[in-house]
């Protein structure tokens, strides 16, 4: 394959989108995800100190979202460790959801 064929194939695979733009967007989303997790951890600590209770809703949201991410990765990559993490996160999300519901009905 020559250079032009490789570029044409890459553009076709990326539906004509700029690869650099896709990478920058992906990296920006990853940085945003880290910031969200840090902010949620901070909020959870403040809630624990001020209200003397665990922020189950925050942990539910985080574990549910990471579960979806790992299920998606498993579907695309078919790697067993991705499925393992997804199932563990899904179980944790269910536990945090139950904990949150219990906190709400008290």
C-alpha positions in Angstrom: 0.0 0.0 0.0 1.2 3.5 -0.8 0.7 6.5 1.4 -2.4 7.7 -0.4 -4.1 4.4 -0.1 -3.3 4.3 3.6 -4.7 7.8 4.1 -7.8 7.0 2.1 -8.4 3.9 4.1 -7.9 5.8 7.4 -10.4 8.5 6.3 -12.9 5.8 5.3 -12.6 4.1 8.7 -13.0 7.4 10.5 -15.9 8.4 8.4 -14.0 11.4 6.9 -13.3 12.9 10.4 -9.9 14.3 11.2 -7.9 11.8 13.3 -6.2 14.5 15.3 -9.6 16.0 16.2 -10.8 12.5 17.3 -7.7 12.0 19.5 -8.0 15.5 21.1 -11.7 14.8 21.8 -10.9 11.4 23.3 -8.1 12.8 25.5 -10.4 15.7 26.6 -13.1 13.3 27.6 -10.6 11.3 29.6 -9.4 14.3 31.4 -13.0 15.4 32.1 -13.7 12.0 33.5 -10.8 12.2 35.9 -11.9 15.7 37.0 -15.5 14.4 37.6 -14.3 11.5 39.7 -12.1 13.8 41.8 -15.0 16.3 42.3 -17.3 13.5 43.3 -14.8 12.1 45.7 -14.5 15.6 47.3 -18.2 15.9 47.5 -18.5 12.5 49.1 -15.9 13.3 51.8 -17.6 16.6 52.6 -21.0 14.8 52.8 -19.5 12.2 55.1 -18.0 14.9 57.4 -21.0 17.3 57.4 -23.9 14.9 57.3 -22.2 11.8 58.8 -23.4 9.5 56.1 -22.0 7.8 53.0 -22.8 9.3 49.6 -24.2 6.1 48.1 -25.7 8.0 45.2 -22.3 9.3 44.1 -20.8 5.8 44.3 -23.8 4.4 42.5 -23.3 6.9 39.6 -19.6 6.2 39.4 -19.8 2.4 39.5 -22.7 2.3 37.1 -20.9 4.4 34.6 -17.7 2.5 34.8 -19.6 -0.7 34.5 -21.1 0.5 31.2 -17.6 1.6 30.0 -16.2 -1.9 30.7 -19.2 -3.7 29.2 -18.7 -1.7 26.1 -15.0 -2.4 26.0 -15.7 -6.1 26.4 -18.2 -6.1 23.6 -15.6 -4.4 21.3 -12.4 -6.2 22.4 -13.8 -9.5 23.8 -11.2 -9.5 26.6 -12.3 -11.5 29.7 -10.8 -9.1 32.2 -13.0 -6.3 30.8 -16.0 -8.4 31.5 -14.8 -9.3 35.0 -14.4 -5.6 35.9 -17.8 -4.8 34.3 -19.6 -7.4 36.4 -17.8 -6.4 39.6 -18.8 -2.7 38.9 -22.4 -3.7 38.1 -22.7 -5.6 41.4 -21.2 -2.7 43.3 -23.6 -0.3 41.5 -26.5 -2.5 42.5 -25.3 -2.5 46.1 -24.9 1.3 46.2 -28.3 1.7 44.6 -29.9 -0.4 47.3 -27.9 1.5 50.0 -29.1 4.8 48.5 -32.8 3.7 48.4 -32.5 2.6 52.1 -31.1 6.0 53.0 -34.0 7.7 51.2 -36.7 5.7 53.0 -35.3 6.4 56.5 
